[in-house]
Amino acid sequence: MALLLAKRAVQNLHSGESMEIHVTDTGARQDIPRYLSNHGFTIEVRVDNHQVLEIIVTKGL
């Protein structure tokens, strides 16, 4: 479910735009960054601890 929500959220980004995503689901912590990087997004990790993964996602040009 978390991956689906992330996919829908980034669909609305235009080239060069960024979005902050907070992930707390254990499985999605790997799935979301992998999916986004495989689909042309740049990912910057802001926080990565046992409670949350915070990433900044930027749509490629």
C-alpha positions, 0 to 999 in steps of 0.5 A: 500500500505504501508503494502505491501511495508513493507512486501516485504522489510522485506522478504529479511532480514536474521535472526538477520538482521535489517531494519529501516522503516519510516511510515507516513501513518496514518493507516499503523502506527498501521498495520505495527508494528502489522503485523511484531510483529505477524510474528516473528519480533522484533520492536524498536520504534525510533521516534513516533510523529504526522508526522512519526513513525520510527521503527527498525525491526529485524528478529527473529532467 
